[in-house]
Amino acid sequence: MVTSIQSVVGTERKVVTELPGPKSQELQERRRRVVSSGVTNGFTVYIERADGAILEDVDGNRLLDFGSGIAVTSVGHAVPELIEAVTQQVAAFTHTCFMVTPYESYLQVCEELAQLTPGDHDKRSALFNSGAEAVENAVKIARHATGRPAIVVFEHAYHGRTNLTMALTAKNMPYKDGFGPFAPEVYRVPMSYPFRDGHSGPDAAERAIRLMETQIGAENIAALLIEPIQGEGGFIVPAEGFLPALADWARSRDVVFIADEIQSGFGRTGKWFAVEHEGVVPDLVTTAKGLAGGMPLAAVTGRADLMNSVHEGGLGGTYGGNPVAAVAALASIHTMRERNLLARATHIGDIISERLRQLQAELPLVGEVRGRGAMMAVELVVPGSREPNASATKAAIKYCTDHGVIALSCGTYGNVIRLLPPLIITDEQLHDGLDVLSEALRQQS
């Protein structure tokens, strides 16, 4: 169990100025003059350095990180193993393009992915830069292998910001509004959302399957694409039995089952991948975020027959599997193993669940506490109802930020606070941040 760490920026939250501080405000003014207003900032606090679970801004404030760069820095900030690996690689070479002159670290990442992803079948991988690229390429592979056009996705889903992945994503604002027309042959079916639909997993799966069979036709479906725990959509954990039923149906109809593990993968839920909680073995898995500890790297991993069905040159990209990002991934995976961070994620989840369920019993504002491992969330409602309470969510997030805790919102209705702390966060830090969040929620009740 992690109880203490050494850090060059300190291990405790410390607010020494108003937030944002004067230097951050100066930088924000410069930002307005040169950065597109289409790129937003959740917090206008400019970070100078980070270590472990602490971010230090340009004004000397020390912020407790409950967001991990949206589930990216799962192994923490300034990990010595990762720093050493990246430094050595930068000194050796930064780029050649794997499609021109290859290098061993690309192969090593693919070997790790073959071992870590669910199932003991023969696998292949291709490496990319971002989660959206991984999803796009998984769709390409499924369509090429099956010869079918249709892709099925789910309500509340988020899969990226490119044209195809915007079509796959459910929420209009801010991700899709005004950016159409979108890619065709994308079909959306209901997600299992126990807090709001009340269905069992098998019943929710039957509802989705009925729509696929009657409104699309299984013979037209190339792939069923799903986040095992939805991310931007609200950290929705489907009811037990939902994922296995869908996977079984897909297998029986020769539909490719794609697990989008970009936010839920790499130990975040207490297992390497979230689908493992119900024993589901996907045909293809997309990964990014926590894969490389902060360096841009993504992958599609899956059945060798599917991955090899694509003609030579059909997959790739100039920067895909960049050698600096590849060694960062290897160091990140090594760190997760050596520090037993999967078990740590489970421990973190136990602490968060206990604290938040105490609040749920105390505050009618708290509609549901849900998640797995260090991927936890609280959905806020108007007391006495299940009406989403986006205003209270926004106010609670601001309270946390003002008191030096970085927490993130999400959800189709903007009423979910998600907690994604680094897996190396100490118990002391975790309880400190939860104290702030608890007070934030009490302030809104």
Summary of the structure (lengths in Angstrom):
residues: 445
radius of gyration: 21.4
end to end distance: 34.2
largest distance: 62.5
contacts: 1612
relative contact order: 0.16
helix: 40%
strand: 17%
